[in-house]
């Protein structure tokens, strides 16, 4: 009889003593912790090993309560005895709260191996005041009042893509950054019409400001793609990016996932 020693945190199906294919998967379980809904964590690499005495043809299925919250990249196939391959697991919560799924690794005549996948989805929001103070709820953090010297009250704000930072802008185009948001600049001279909105780029390294006449001002890596400033358009209330976080206007100011191979 062959004695097989497995590392802690390993799930396995026995078969080494019969000459059958047998599989061991590590680590097990896989716990991701807290991740914001709409964001992702990982990937975490799992090692699959044929610990038996014959070839195994590996296949994987994600099942259980929340299979759509976990994505698996399958780098396995046929494994010779003693051979190894890798799986990459990511967590993309679709809803808040505890999320769990079962990763079933099969292909050995001795049986399949179940690995529990766990994570917690979180969400929240922030209220921004005209002073630039940020009040967080849920998993959102709370900020401090805007730095002294900002040209007037904040009239618009936008979050960073990771939700851990934000920018606020005054009607004169002065921008203040909070949290992990980088400072990418402000308007040196107040625009002809007041700024009314802003939006961040998808990577959080730039942002746009928009004035009430549709004039657009780009900062950081935000490209200037055109505007309606000077065309007679009036009553603009904001700017919506096609990807990433979009504006959050401040109104208290005065005036799914399959296994892939």
N, C-alpha and C positions, 0 to 999 in steps of 0.2 A: 504494500500500500504506500502511495506517495503522500507525504505530509507537506501541505502547502501553507506557508505563513503569509498572511495578508496584512497590509498596513492598516492602522486605525483609519476609520472613515471610508472603508471600502465595502461595496456591495458585491456579492459574488454568488454564482451558482456552481455547485460542486460537480465534478466529473473527472478530475485528474486521476482518480484511482481506478477508473473503468476503461480508460482509453478514449472516452468520449470528449467532444469539444466542451469546454466550460469557459465562462466569461467572468471577469472581475472588472468593476468600474470604480474609479476613485477620482475626486472625492465624492462622498455620499454621506448625508444629503448635501444639496447645494442651497445655501441661504444667502439671499441678496441684500436683505435689510430693507430700509425705506427708500423708495424712489417715487418721484413725482409722476402723476398720471400724465401720459403723453411724452415722457422722457424714457430713457433706457439705461440699464446698467449691464456691465459685462463687455465682452463675453468672458465666461469662466471656462477654462479648458478642462475637460474630463479625459482621463486615459482609460481606454478599454483594452484589456489583455485577455488573450486566449490562454487560460491556465490549464487546459486539458491536454488530451493526447491525440487529438485529431483537428482538422481544419474547421473553422467556424465561419459562416457567412453572416456578417453582422447587419442588422437592420434596426431602426429606431422608430418609436412612435411616442408622441406626447399625448397623454390622456389625463383623466382626473377632472377636478372641479373647474380649473381655469386654464385649459391648454392654450388658449389664444394669447395668454400673457407671457408665454415663454417661446423663444425661437431657438432652434437647434440647427447648427450647420454640421452636417454629417460627413466626416472625412474617413469613414470606415468602409469596409467591403469584406473581402475574404481575408481571414487571418490564419496564418499557420500556427501550430502549437508554439507558445511562447511569444508570439508576435503581438504588437501593440498598434493601436490607432487612436485618433483623437476626435472628440466631439467638442463643439464650442456652443455654450448655452448663454443666452441673453435674456434679460427680464425687461419687459415693456408693459407695465401695468395698464389695463384698460379701465380700471375703476379703483376707487379708494378702498382701503381695508386690506385684510389678510388675503393673499392670493397663493394658490397652491396647485401644482400639477404633478403628474407622475411620468417620468421618463422611463419607458420600457425598452431595454436593450435585449434583443433576441438574436437567435441564429445558432445557438448551441443546443445539441440534442438533450443536454442535461437540464435545460430550462432557461427562462429569461431572467434578467436582472432588473429590478425596479429601483429607481433613484428618485427620491422626493425632491421637488423643486419648490422653493418657498421665497416669498417676498411680500412686501407691504406697499400698497399704492397710497400715495398721499396727494393732497391738493389744498389750495388756499387762495387767498386774494389779499390785495393791499389797497387801502384807502389813502390817497394823497391829498393833503390840504394845500391851501394857497401859500402857506409858509414853507412848503416843501417837506413837511413832516410826513412820515409814512407809518401807517398803523396796519400791522399784519394780523391776519386771521388764518386759522388752519396751520399749514406748514410754512406759511410766508413769514419772513422776518419783519421786524419793525425798525424803521430808520430814525434818524435824527433830523431836526430842522435844517433847512437849507443854510449854506454858509453865508455869513454876513457879506453884504455887498452885491447880492443878486439884484438885478435891475427890476424891481417890482415883484408882485406876487406870481407864483407859479400858475400857469394856465393849462398846462398839458404835461403828461408823463408817459413813459413807456418802460416796460420791464426788459431785463436782459433775457436771453433765451433759456438760461438755466434757472431763472426765477430768483436768484440770489442777489440781484442788484436792480437798479432803476436809474432813470434820468428824469429830471423835471426841468421844464423850460418856462421862462417868463415871456410876456407879450413882446418884450424887446429882443428876444432871442438869446438871452443868457441861459446857459445850460449848467445844471449842477448834477453831479454823479453821486450815487450812494451805493453801499454794498460793494459787490465786485465789479460794478460797471466802470469801464475805463472812461476817462475824460478825453473827449475827442474834439473839443472846441466849442466856441459860441460865436454869435454874430458880434463883430466889433462895433458895428453901427446899427442902431435900431432900424428895422425895415420900414418901408413906406406904410405898410399896413401891419397890424399886430399879428404875432404868431398865435395860432389857435390849436395846433396839434403837432404831434411828432410820432415817429415809428422807428423801430430799430431794425437793423439788417439781421438776417438769419444767424450770422455768426457772432453777433453782439459787439462787433468792432466798429460800428458806425451807426449813424441815425440821420433821419431827415427831419427838418422842421417845415411846416407849411403855414403861410400867412392867410389872412381872411380873403385876400384877393387871388389866392391860388399860387402865389409865388413859393417856390420850393428851394430849400437850402440844404446842401449835403455836407456831411462831416465824416471823418474817418474813412472807412472803406465803402461808404454808401455812394453809389454812382448817381450823378445827376442825369435824369432821363427825360427832363422836360418839365414844363409847368404851364399854367394858364395865367400867370401873372402878367399884368399889362394888357390883357385881352378884354377887359370889361367885366369879367366874372366877379361876382360878389357873393357873400354869404357862405364861403367855404367854412366848414366846421371841423375838418380833420383830415388825416392822411392814413390810408390803409395799405400796408405792405402786402405783396402777394404771397409771402412766406415769412415764417418767424413771427415774433410777437408784434402786435399792432398797438395803436395808441390807446391810452386810457385818459379821456378828457376829465379835467378837474372842474367841477361845476360850482364849488364854493368860493371861487375867486371873485373879487369885485369885477364891475362892468360885465391685427389680427395676425395668426402667425404660424405659418407651416414649417415643417421640417424641410430643409433644403440640402441638396447634395452638390 
